[in-house]
Amino acid sequence: MAATVDSVPESTLPYPSIHTDKRTELSRRLTSNDTLTDNLGYGYEKRRQGNFEILADRLTFRDGFRDMLKSVSDNGHTIEECKKYLKEHMRLDPGFKEFYQFCKDNDIPFIIVSSGMAPLIRAVLSTLIGEQDASEIEIIANEVDIFDDGKWDIHYRHPSSGFGHDKSQAILPYRRLPEPPVIFFFGDGVSDISAARHADVLFAKEKPNGENDLSVYCTKHGIKHLHFQDFSDATPVVSSIVKGDSTVEQIVG
C-alpha cells in the first residue's frame, strides 16, 4: 500500500471516547459496499480486479474504493436509494445476534470499524437488529458528501492516507493504555489490511466464493489469524478467552 500505519494521518472526523475500564474490546466491520458495487455499480468482475490491484500494491485502497463507490453514484443511484437497497438485501451472518448478546452480557464493547459510510451502516443496522440495539453500537467509519444534483462521494476519515480510513487508528489508542484490553477484530477484505497487525485475535472470514482477500494478505505477510465462516464459529473462541479458559497465545499459536 502507498500509505503505512507508521505515521498518524490527520482525521477529518471525530472519534468516540475510548473505553478505559474494559478488559476486552471487539471490533467488527460491516460489509455492504461490495453489495452496492456489484449490483448498483460497475459490477463484481471490475470490483474484484480492483481488489487484486490493491493486494498487489499497484493501487491504494483509498483510490480503488472511491472508484467503486463512484460507479454507484454515476449510475444515478442516490444515497437514499442505496439505503433502501441495502435494507432490502443485506442479511445478518448466522450467529450474529447471539454473539452480540454475548458481548452485551459480558460487558464487551462492540464497535464497528468500517471503510464504508456511517449513514448507510446505521440504516442497515437499524433494520437488521432494531433501532435500540443499533443506537448502542459505536460506529467508526467514513461519511458521505451529497451534492445538489443528487450525486454523492465518500468523505474519507483519513484522506491523506492510502487507506482512506486507517483502521489502526481506532485500535492503537487501546494498545497504549497502561492495561490494554484484549482486542478481537473481525474482517474479510482489503479494507481491513490497515487493522490486521494490531489485533490480539484477528478473525478473517471465509467466503463461499473464495473471496478471502484478508486471509491472503495475512498469509503473505506472516500475520497470525483465525478463519471463521460465521459468528457461530467465533463465539466459542472469544468466550474461552473472556472466561479465562484459554489464553490468546494458545488460540492464535
C-alpha positions in Angstrom: 0.0 0.0 0.0 1.1 3.5 -0.6 0.4 4.5 2.9 1.6 2.9 6.1 0.3 2.8 9.6 3.7 4.0 10.9 2.6 7.7 10.6 -0.5 9.1 12.1 -2.9 10.5 9.5 -5.0 13.5 10.3 -8.6 12.6 10.9 -11.3 14.8 9.4 -14.0 13.2 11.7 -14.2 12.8 15.4 -13.6 9.6 17.4 -15.7 8.3 20.3 -14.1 8.2 23.7 -12.1 5.0 24.3 -13.2 2.5 26.9 -10.5 2.7 29.5 -12.2 0.4 32.0 -12.8 -2.6 29.8 -10.7 -5.8 29.7 -11.9 -6.8 26.3 -12.6 -4.9 23.1 -14.2 -6.1 19.9 -14.1 -4.5 16.5 -16.1 -5.7 13.5 -16.5 -4.4 10.0 -19.9 -4.4 8.3 -19.8 -5.4 4.6 -22.3 -3.5 2.5 -20.2 -1.7 -0.1 -19.4 -4.8 -2.1 -23.2 -5.4 -2.4 -23.7 -1.8 -3.7 -20.8 -2.0 -6.2 -21.7 -5.5 -7.5 -25.4 -4.7 -8.0 -25.7 -1.0 -8.5 -22.2 0.0 -9.7 -19.8 -1.4 -12.2 -20.2 -5.0 -11.1 -18.4 -7.9 -9.5 -15.7 -8.5 -12.1 -14.4 -5.0 -12.1 -14.5 -4.8 -8.3 -12.6 -8.0 -8.0 -9.9 -6.7 -10.4 -9.6 -3.6 -8.3 -9.1 -5.7 -5.2 -6.4 -7.6 -6.9 -4.6 -4.4 -7.8 -4.8 -3.3 -4.2 -3.4 -6.5 -2.9 -0.6 -6.2 -5.4 0.2 -2.7 -4.2 -0.5 -1.2 -7.6 -3.5 0.8 -6.3 -4.3 2.3 -2.9 -7.4 1.2 -1.2 -8.5 4.9 -0.9 -8.4 5.4 -4.7 -9.8 2.0 -5.6 -12.7 2.1 -3.2 -13.6 5.7 -4.2 -13.8 4.5 -7.8 -16.0 1.6 -6.8 -18.5 3.8 -5.0 -18.3 6.5 -7.7 -19.6 3.9 -10.1 -22.8 3.6 -8.0 -23.4 7.3 -7.9 -22.5 7.7 -11.6 -25.2 5.1 -12.4 -27.7 7.5 -10.9 -28.3 5.9 -7.5 -28.9 8.4 -4.7 -27.8 7.7 -1.1 -31.4 7.2 -0.1 -31.8 4.6 -2.9 -28.7 2.9 -1.6 -30.1 2.8 1.9 -33.3 1.2 0.6 -31.4 -1.4 -1.5 -29.2 -2.4 1.4 -32.0 -2.7 3.9 -33.9 -5.0 1.5 -30.9 -7.2 0.6 -28.4 -7.3 3.5 -28.6 -10.3 5.8 -27.0 -10.9 9.2 -24.3 -13.6 9.5 -25.6 -16.7 11.2 -25.0 -16.4 14.9 -24.6 -12.6 14.9 -27.5 -11.9 17.3 -26.3 -14.5 19.8 -22.7 -13.2 19.5 -23.8 -9.6 20.1 -25.9 -10.6 23.1 -22.9 -12.5 24.5 -20.9 -9.2 24.2 -23.6 -7.3 26.0 -23.9 -9.9 28.7 -20.1 -9.8 29.3 -19.7 -6.0 29.1 -17.6 -6.2 26.0 -17.7 -3.0 23.9 -18.8 -3.9 20.4 -17.5 -1.3 17.9 -18.0 -1.3 14.1 -14.8 -0.1 12.4 -15.7 0.3 8.7 -14.4 1.7 5.5 -18.0 2.3 4.5 -20.1 5.4 5.2 -21.8 5.8 8.6 -25.3 6.7 7.3 -25.6 3.5 5.3 -24.2 1.4 8.1 -26.6 2.9 10.6 -29.6 2.3 8.3 -28.7 -1.3 7.7 -28.1 -2.0 11.4 -31.4 -0.5 12.4 -33.2 -2.8 10.0 -31.3 -5.9 11.0 -31.1 -5.7 14.8 -33.6 -2.9 15.6 -33.3 0.8 16.4 -32.5 0.3 20.1 -29.5 -2.1 19.7 -28.3 -0.2 16.7 -28.2 3.0 18.6 -25.9 1.4 21.3 -23.2 0.3 18.8 -20.4 2.7 18.2 -19.5 3.2 14.5 -16.1 4.5 13.4 -16.4 4.9 9.7 -16.3 7.4 6.8 -19.1 9.9 6.0 -20.7 11.0 2.7 -20.8 14.2 0.8 -24.1 14.8 -1.0 -24.2 17.3 -3.8 -27.1 19.5 -5.1 -27.6 17.2 -8.2 -28.1 14.1 -6.0 -24.7 12.7 -6.7 -22.5 11.8 -3.8 -19.0 10.9 -2.8 -17.3 9.2 0.1 -15.9 11.6 2.7 -12.8 9.8 4.0 -11.8 9.9 7.6 -8.1 10.0 6.7 -7.9 11.5 3.2 -4.1 11.8 3.4 -3.8 8.0 4.0 -3.7 5.5 1.2 -6.2 3.6 3.3 -8.8 6.4 3.3 -9.8 5.2 6.7 -6.7 3.9 8.6 -8.4 1.4 10.9 -5.3 1.0 13.0 -6.0 4.5 14.5 -9.2 3.1 16.1 -7.2 0.3 17.7 -3.8 1.8 18.7 -5.2 4.1 21.5 -6.2 0.9 23.3 -2.7 -0.5 22.8 -1.3 2.5 24.6 -3.3 2.1 27.7 -1.4 1.0 30.9 -3.5 -2.1 31.0 -4.7 -2.7 27.4 -7.7 -4.8 26.8 -7.7 -7.9 24.6 -8.6 -6.7 21.1 -10.7 -9.0 18.8 -11.1 -7.9 15.2 -13.3 -9.4 12.6 -12.7 -8.7 8.9 -12.9 -10.2 5.4 -11.3 -7.9 2.8 -8.8 -5.5 1.6 -10.3 -2.7 3.6 -9.1 -4.5 6.8 -5.5 -4.5 5.9 -4.7 -1.4 8.0 -6.0 -3.1 11.1 -4.6 -6.6 10.6 -1.4 -6.2 12.5 -2.9 -4.6 15.6 -5.5 -7.0 17.0 -4.7 -9.7 19.6 -7.0 -12.1 17.9 -7.7 -11.5 14.2 -10.6 -13.3 12.6 -10.6 -13.5 8.8 -13.9 -14.5 7.2 -14.0 -17.4 4.8 -16.5 -16.6 2.0 -18.1 -19.4 0.0 -17.0 -17.8 -3.3 -13.3 -17.9 -2.3 -13.1 -14.1 -2.0 -10.8 -14.3 1.1 -8.6 -11.2 0.5 -7.8 -10.5 4.1 -6.6 -14.1 4.7 -4.4 -13.9 1.5 -2.8 -10.7 2.8 -2.2 -12.1 6.3 -0.7 -15.3 4.9 1.6 -13.3 2.6 2.8 -11.0 5.4 3.0 -13.6 8.2 0.2 -12.2 10.3 -1.5 -14.8 12.5 -5.2 -15.1 12.1 -8.1 -17.4 12.5 -10.6 -18.4 9.9 -14.4 -18.2 10.5 -17.4 -18.7 8.4 -19.9 -17.1 10.6 -20.3 -15.9 14.2 -21.3 -19.3 15.5 -17.7 -20.3 14.8 -16.3 -17.2 16.7 -18.4 -17.2 19.8 -16.8 -20.3 21.5 -13.3 -18.9 20.8 -14.0 -15.4 22.2 -15.8 -16.9 25.1 -12.9 -19.2 26.0 -10.5 -16.2 26.3 -13.0 -14.0 28.1 -13.7 -16.6 30.7 -10.1 -17.4 31.1 -10.3 -21.0 29.8 -7.7 -20.2 27.1 -5.1 -17.6 26.5 -4.6 -15.5 23.4 -1.3 -17.3 22.8 -3.0 -20.7 23.0 -5.6 -19.6 20.5 -3.5 -17.9 17.9 -0.4 -20.1 18.3 
